[in-house]
Amino acid sequence: MDERAGRKLAQTLALPTIGTIGILLLAKEERIVSEIAPLLDDLIDQGTWISPTFYQQILQMAGEE
C-alpha cells in the first residue's frame, strides 16, 4: 500500500500512524538494527528523497551523528 494512502486511511479510522523513518528509529531503539545510516542510504538509492538536513536530524535522533 502506498504510504500516503495508508496514512490517510489510518487518520480516517483514527488510528495512530508511523512512517518508514519512525520504524527505523524504533528498530534502532529496540536494538533490532545497530545502525540506520546504511538503511537510509539504501532508501535513497532506491529513489526515496530525504533532504540532507532531515538526514542529519534522523542520524542525530538515532545517536549516529
Number of C-alpha atoms within 10 A of each C-alpha: 6 6 11 10 10 13 17 13 13 13 12 9 9 9 10 8 12 10 12 11 14 12 11 20 21 15 16 16 14 10 10 11 13 13 17 19 17 10 13 20 14 12 14 13 10 9 9 11 11 14 10 9 8 10 16 15 14 21 16 11 11 19 13 13 11
